[in-house]
Amino acid sequence: MKKNYGRLRANTRKRVAVFLLTCCLVCTHTILCASIYGQKKLDIVLNDISLVDVLKYIDTQTEYAVLYRSDQLSKIKLKSVSFKDATVDEVLSFCLRNTGFSYQINENTIVISKQVGQKDVLPQQKVIRNIRGIVTDQKQDPLLGATVIIKGTSIGTVTNADGKFTLKVPEDMKTLLVSFIGYKSKEVQLGVADSIAIVLEEDVVAMEDVVVTGFFERRKEGVAGTVTTIKKEDLQKLSTGNIFTTISTIDAGFKINEDNVNGSNPNKLPDFTIRGKGSFQNGSTSPLFILDGFEVSAEKIFDMDVNRIETITLLKDASATILYGSRAANGVVVIETVAPKAGQLRVTYDFKPTIAFADLTGYDLMDAKEKLEYERLAGLYDHSGDLNEDYEKDADYYSRYKNILEGVDTYWLSQPVENSFSHAHSLYVEGGVENVRYGIDASYNQQKGVMKESGRDRMGLGFSLIYRIKDKVTIKNYVSYAYTKAYNSPYGDFSIYGRLNPYERVRDDKGELIPLLLNGESNPLYDAELPGRDFTKTQEFNEQLSVDWIMGDGFRLRGQLSVSKSNSETEKYTSPFASQYVLEQRNPETGAQEYVPIEKRGELSLSTGNVISVASNVTLNYNKLVAEKHLFYLGLGMEVNTSNNRSNGYRLTGFPDDRYSDPSFAIQYKEDTRASSSESVTRAIGFFGNLNYIYDNRFFVDGSLRYDGSSQFGADNKYASFWSFGGGWNIHNESFWSKTSLINMLKVRYSYGITGNQEFSAYQAKTMYKFQVERLYGTLIPATLMGYGNPDLKWQTQRQSNIGLDFGMMQDRFRMTFNYYRKRTKGMLTSITVAPSLGFSSDSFTANLGEIKNVGYELNLNMVFIRDRSKDLEWAVFFQGANNENTLVKISNQLKGINDQNNANKTTPGAVYEEGQSMSAIKAVKSLGIDPVTGQEIFVKKDGTLSYTWDANDKILCGDSEPKWFGNIGTNLFWKGWNLNMVFKYSFGADYYNQTLASRVEGANPAENADRRVLNDRWTTPGSHALYKNIKEYTTTYISTRFVQKENTFLLSSLSLSYDFPREWLKKYRVNTLRLSFFANDLFRLSTIKEERGLSYPFQRSFVFGLNVGF
């Protein structure tokens, strides 16, 4: 039966419609609740009470905050008060009659004040001033719901939607107190004027002096760990295509390993590490990602809208990451999103169009004439004496030569690429009063790749609501929907085009694509134009709820809950008319093209996945300042997580026609396959605590403990504990340190701790069986052993120590941070060899056997050379450098077997797993180059003798691909709204095996196109000195030190220029902010290595334009 795609699309639209309707209902409910405060009914029966008692009753039983002066109202007595289903208005009108006082309701605040012309209950001032004012932030945006109170009284009011207020003030009272959440409170002295303007400053202490770990917030001066905080304004200076490359550009310690195979593929997540690799082959080196308090996948961060991010905190050492225990060995990245701010409705729109070009500068291929000449020199057309064979060689040569004379010179690299245009949109709407705030975010990002018809589309929608109850309880809720579609290019692997010959025609004389080329290879352009699809779609629904209760006396309790559901679908269809199914011969009678049997033609691969995750945590925070010198922070918490993952899939073949690509038209399952399915459930629980003590802002100590349990581990090791401690000395706060000293910051710190890592599948610790339904025994289904469980399997542990120095001088115009660290990972998870008699594969038993050591240092320098606030001018330069040395301390017998396999590889260096060596080491046979007499390569054997014969046993350690020093150099210039930012990346001291020289120059196949250097510096006759063997000797080139080169690189990673328009220019257009920007990425790259870059997918250079406007 035919798949009903319309129904699927309709279901998707229904889900989105339901989501939008839910958001609208929540918004409507919030607005209605805010508007019917005064309609709440009260039942009151009180006798012999005061007016103050009634007001307190209203304050506690309704959503209103009641402001009044108790010294004025305390003597007003009421004999009895009795109401049934009365409104607040009715109660207040009755109680205040004949008292000389009136009330005013402004949003959810009730202000009790004396009526004009009435005498006070107590002797009061006789002259009343009517003060009018407006409260704004530093950007001149009005603040809705700011509290304005007469100092020393309870008399006050709140600002309206325009930030304005009116307040009756006795003449002899000269001070107002103005406050608003997220801003510093301010005392305002009243002068002669009755109209005032008040500007509140944003409270940036939380950003500058507080470190967010995901669970707790700690003062920066008391943190012993290594922490890097990236703010929203730092992210706005860059636009690199994805958040990971942006982080790497800002902090070199977040290292992205260049992927020369996948290049700039928009559907490939980059490979990144923090402080070295801590896992064996196929082990995960990715850090843990925490988004608003919950663990998320790297792919979710990869696809999120960068405009939603408020801060990114990188936690690098054990003291900083310990609260995440068993998941923290590779570092932690904590991301906090933007919270809606109170005030009148604000709308921010961000638009970024991008133009990208394929970077093919690493390729230097031969043109048609050069390629044919290379074939001739290589001896492809040399006569052998066999007339038939010689005739065919001549015919091949002249057919190619004829194409060249006719102007055929196909540059195949340009065929699958294009100049792509992408565009990203982000919309954020926020507003509300001080105790009820809301935010709506929407984003759409269509990212096109430089290979034709490849790309990644992202869409996101979210609604956040923050509700505060009397400044004690804050309830936050965020519901979101995300959709991603990743589609791969039908033009296939880019490396194919680098091998195609330039004298080949793309189309025949009729203008139709040629399915098979002259050398019998498939024409990838022919396949690309056939109907086909290769995509993955993902949908995710997420609900996050948090309740934060400030209990008083330094206690704070917070609970969080997250529920998410994601569905994924992957589909790949290959046409039955693809060239891989085309036979070389044609039907002798009809002349029609012949294909392989129909039951083997075409292929459809389908797989679906479903993940439901529930995560929750509860934390209790306590802070106390004792005797003005002893500051204590104590945090306790627990975390519970569960995840259910289901997937299924199948592969079908035998499609008669492209019109019938539905699974129901397939003839059979692909050979040796059948439908598959899997399900896994994981559960984890953790208890943690942290104690931080600061003495007189000088000395501090910090200790943390975490106890984790997980269903992923063996039955005998389901629980483990992790801990850390650290301390430091703020020397600049000592009494002997002069406050006028040139050095304003000097801090030393040390930390040590044990964290863990879990990087294997859900049931790897258990004995696994596979059912074989194709081999039924009557009604019984047999099963075979897949792997033997290990009840002792446990977390791998990582012991980390870190020594740090923070230095600042000239009021932080010069800042330096230095860190030296040592990491030793024990109990590495690795497969071990078992006896074949056990009945399962030798690598199906996992144990904790390996050890790895990483040692390194990081240096950050920031220098502000010019800072002239009067001219609105600032120029700063920064330098970042890092080094990491990796050593294998202990490996298993299975890894030794893998090492032997890699060592036997003749053409490509494999990973080296040898105790005492780096995992990035390079092994090759030592070479003395090409013998001038014979033209053969001279190899040095381990015993020192020379030989023309390559032997894998003669391989030696000859280099390390890890650079000795890498980092960033950048500068930022700000002047009157203009902002120029440049970031350069550098890497020095690495060793690199140049595969291009080995396989595309000397070892090139003459039947394929190759690097132009294949024609130069070749050995010809005895006595000639050359880098490469004779051009006619195109046998396999084996791994030798001849192709190991020093790699030093320097590139302009990011260039940006932006301009913020002055607010006074924008006011008349009712625009709050307007920024225009331009970004350019990877403008140039200098390297001591000349190689082909971007093999399966090319690298790109991109230019991004930006428009950000706020209303």
C-alpha positions, 0 to 999 in steps of 0.5 A, a space after each residue: 500500500 502506498 504511504 500517505 505522506 499527506 496524512 503524515 504532514 497533516 499530523 505534523 501540522 496538527 501537533 504544531 497547531 495544538 502546541 500553538 493553541 496551548 501557548 495561546 491558552 496559557 498566555 490568555 490564562 495569565 492575562 485573565 488572571 492578572 485582570 481579575 485580581 480585584 474580582 476574587 471573592 472574600 469571606 471575612 468575619 472579624 470582631 474588635 480588630 484594627 484596620 491594619 488587621 484587615 489589610 494584613 488579611 487581604 495581603 495574605 489571602 489575595 494576590 495583592 501586596 498592600 502598601 501602607 504606613 502602620 504608624 498612621 493606621 494602627 489606631 484605627 479600630 473596627 468593631 466588626 467586619 463581616 463579608 460574604 463573597 465580597 470583592 476586594 474593592 467592596 471590603 476596602 471601601 467599607 473599611 476606609 470610609 470616614 477614616 480620611 484614607 483612600 486606596 489605589 489599585 495598580 496592577 497587583 499592588 494596593 496603596 493606602 494613602 491619606 486623602 487630600 485635605 484630610 488630617 492625619 491620625 498622627 500629627 503629620 505634615 500639612 503640605 503634600 507634594 504631588 511627585 510625578 516621574 518615570 523609571 527607565 533602564 540604562 537603555 531608556 526603556 521604561 520599566 513596568 512594575 518598578 516599586 517606588 516607596 517613600 523612605 521610612 514608610 510603607 507608602 508607595 506605588 508602582 510604575 505603569 506600562 510606560 514606566 510612569 508613576 504619581 505619588 503624594 509625598 509630604 513636604 518634609 520627606 525628601 527620599 524615595 526608594 526605587 527597586 526592580 528585579 534584576 536592577 540595583 535599588 536606588 535612593 532618589 533625593 527630591 529637589 524643588 522639581 515635582 517631576 523626576 526621571 529615574 534610571 536604574 542600573 542593571 545588577 551585573 554582579 551576578 554575571 561578573 562575580 558569580 559562577 553558575 555551575 548548573 546546580 549552584 551559584 558561587 562567588 567567583 572569588 571563592 571558586 577554586 576550579 577552572 571556569 570560563 564564562 562567555 556572555 551573550 555580547 561575546 557571542 554576538 561578536 561572532 557568527 561562525 555557523 554553529 555554536 561549537 566553533 564559536 566557543 572554540 573561537 572564544 576559548 582555545 581550550 575548547 579544541 575542535 579537531 579539524 575533520 579533513 574528511 567531512 570538511 564543512 558538512 552541515 550535518 556533521 557534528 565537529 569533534 571537540 575535546 577539553 584538555 585532551 582525549 580521555 578514551 580509547 578507540 571509539 570512546 567518547 571525548 565530548 564534554 557533558 552539556 547542561 541546558 538550563 539545569 538538564 543534560 542534553 545531547 551535543 546535537 541539541 546544542 548544535 541545532 539551538 538558536 544562539 540568540 536564546 543563549 544568555 551565558 555559556 560556562 565551561 567547567 574544566 577541572 574536577 573542582 568545577 565539574 564534580 557536581 556531575 560526578 560520573 559524567 564529568 570526566 571530559 568537562 562540562 558546558 553549562 548553558 543558561 538561556 535568556 529569561 524574559 524581563 518585566 516591562 512593556 511589550 518588547 520585540 526583538 528580531 534578528 536576521 542573518 543571511 549567509 553566502 558560502 563558497 566552497 574552498 578548493 584552494 587545497 586542490 591542484 589537479 591536472 587539466 586535460 592535456 596534463 592528465 593525458 600526458 601523465 598517462 603517456 609518461 606513466 606507460 599506459 599506452 606503451 606498446 606490448 607487441 600484442 597487435 590487438 592490445 596495442 590497437 586498443 591502447 592507441 584507440 583509447 589514447 586518440 579518443 581522449 586526445 580527440 576530446 581535448 582537441 574539441 575543447 573538453 576540459 571538465 573541472 569535475 570539482 565544480 560539478 557538485 558544488 555551488 555558492 549557497 545562500 542560507 538565512 536564519 531568523 530569530 524572534 523574541 517577544 517579552 514583557 510582563 509586570 514584576 511578578 508575572 513575566 512571559 517570553 515567546 521565542 521563535 526561530 527558523 534557520 535554513 542552512 544550505 551546504 556548498 554541495 548541491 542539495 545538502 543542508 540542514 533546516 531548523 525550526 524552534 518555538 518556545 513559550 516561557 512564563 515566570 511567576 513570582 509570589 511576594 519575592 519568595 517563590 519563583 515559578 518558571 515554566 518553559 515549553 518548546 518544540 524543535 524540528 530539524 531536517 538534515 538532508 545529504 547531497 545526492 551528488 555523493 562523496 566529493 572525493 569521487 570528483 577529484 579522481 575523474 579525468 578532465 577529458 571525460 565528457 559529462 553529456 553525450 551529443 544529445 545533451 543527455 548525461 552519460 551513465 558510464 565514463 570511458 574508463 567504465 566508472 559511473 558518472 556521479 552526475 547521472 545518479 544525482 539527477 535520478 529521483 532519490 532521497 537521503 534525509 533525517 527528520 527529528 522532532 522534539 517536544 520539551 517541558 521544563 518546570 522549576 520552583 525556586 523558594 527563598 525561605 529566608 535566613 539564607 536558605 533557598 530551595 529549588 526543584 526542577 523537572 524536565 520531560 522531553 520526547 523526540 521522534 526521528 526518521 531516517 530515509 534513504 532511497 536509491 533509484 533502480 536506474 542508478 549507474 551502479 545497477 547498469 551493465 556495460 553491455 547493451 541488448 544485442 537485439 534492441 540496443 537498450 541498456 541492460 541492468 542487473 536483475 530487477 530484484 537487486 535494483 534500487 534500495 530503500 533504507 528506513 529507520 525510526 527512533 523514539 526517545 522519552 526522557 524524564 529528569 528531575 533535581 532538587 537542591 537546597 542552598 544556604 549562605 551565611 555571613 558571620 561576624 562580617 568575615 566568615 562567609 559560608 555556602 552550603 549546597 545539597 541536592 539530588 538528581 533522578 533521570 530515566 530514559 527510554 530509547 526505541 528504534 527499528 528499521 529495515 532495508 528493501 530492494 527490488 523496485 521496478 520504477 522510480 514512480 513506485 518507491 514506497 516500501 510496499 513495492 519492494 520485492 525483498 529485504 536486502 540480501 542478508 538483512 531483515 527488519 531490526 528493532 531495539 529498546 533500551 532503558 537507563 536510569 540514574 540517581 545521584 546525591 551531591 553536596 558542596 561546602 564553600 568557605 571564604 574568610 575575609 575575602 582572602 582565603 577560601 576552601 571548597 569541597 564537593 561530594 557526589 554519590 551516583 548510581 546507574 543501571 548501566 553498570 554491573 550488578 556488583 558496581 552500580 554505585 560509586 562516589 566522587 569527590 573534590 577539594 580545593 582552596 586559594 588565596 586572594 592576595 590582593 585583598 590582604 591588608 598589606 596589599 596597597 589599594 593603590 597598587 598597580 596590581 589590582 588582582 592576584 589570586 592563586 588556587 589549587 584543586 584536586 578531585 575524582 570524576 567519572 565517565 560512562 560511555 557505553 551502551 545501556 546493557 553492555 554490562 549484561 549478558 546479551 542474546 540475539 533471537 534468530 527468527 529465521 531458524 525456528 525449531 517448531 514453535 521455539 525461537 533459538 537465540 545465540 550469545 552476543 556478548 558475555 556480561 561483566 557484573 564488575 563493570 564500573 565507572 572509569 575514574 579520572 583523577 585531576 589536579 589543577 594549579 591556577 593563577 589569576 592576575 590583573 593590573 591597571 584596573 584589569 586593563 591587563 589580565 592573565 590566567 594560567 592553569 597547569 593540570 594533570 589528569 589520569 584516567 583509570 579503569 578505561 572501558 575496553 574490549 578484551 580477548 576471550 577464549 573462542 570456546 566461550 561461544 561469542 566473538 573475542 571482542 564482546 567482553 568489556 572490562 575496566 583495564 586501561 589507563 591514560 594520562 594527560 598533562 598540559 597548561 593553558 594561558 590567557 592574556 587580555 590587554 586593553 591598550 586604549 580606554 577613553 570613555 570620553 571619546 567612547 573608544 576602546 582597543 583590546 587584544 587577547 592571546 590564548 595558548 594551550 598545550 596537552 601531552 597524552 600518554 597511554 599508561 596501560 592497555 588491554 590485550 585486545 588493544 594490543 591486537 588492534 595495535 598489531 592490525 594498525 601496525 600491519 597497515 601499509 598505506 595509512 598510519 593507524 592509531 598507536 596503542 602502546 604503553 608509554 606512548 601518545 595516542 596521537 603518535 605516528 609510526 612509519 618505517 624510516 626512509 632515506 629517500 629515493 636512491 639516485 642509482 636505482 630509483 628505489 626507496 631506501 628503508 632503514 631496518 630496526 637493526 640499522 641496516 639498509 633495505 629496498 624492501 618495506 617491512 611493517 616490523 621496521 616501523 618506528 615512532 617518528 612523530 606526534 600529530 598533537 601540536 606543541 602549542 595552539 590557541 587564538 590571537 584576537 583584537 577588538 576595537 570599539 568606537 562610537 557604536 562601531 565594533 571591529 573584531 578579528 580572531 586568528 587561530 594558530 597551531 605549531 609543532 605538530 607532525 603530520 603524515 601527508 596522505 596527499 603526497 603518498 596516494 595522490 602524487 607518488 602513489 597516484 593511479 594513472 587511470 585517475 586524475 591526481 595532484 599536479 605535482 605528480 609530473 614534477 621531481 620524479 626519478 628518471 635516470 641513474 644519478 638523478 636526485 628526486 623526491 619521488 619514484 619513477 613516474 612509471 612505477 605507480 605501485 603502492 607507496 608504503 608508509 615511511 618517514 618520507 611523508 611525515 612533515 611538520 605542520 604549522 598553521 595560521 588562519 583568520 578564523 573570524 572577522 566581524 564588523 558591526 554598528 549600533 545606531 544611537 538611541 536618540 536617532 531611533 526614538 522618533 521611529 519608535 525603535 529601541 535598538 538597531 544593529 547592522 553587522 558583517 561576519 566573515 569566516 576562514 578568510 585565509 589559511 597558511 600552512 606548511 603542509 600542502 594537501 587536499 582538504 575536504 575529501 568527502 565534503 569540501 570546506 567553505 568560506 562564509 560571509 554573514 550579514 546581520 540585522 538586529 532590531 528591537 521595538 
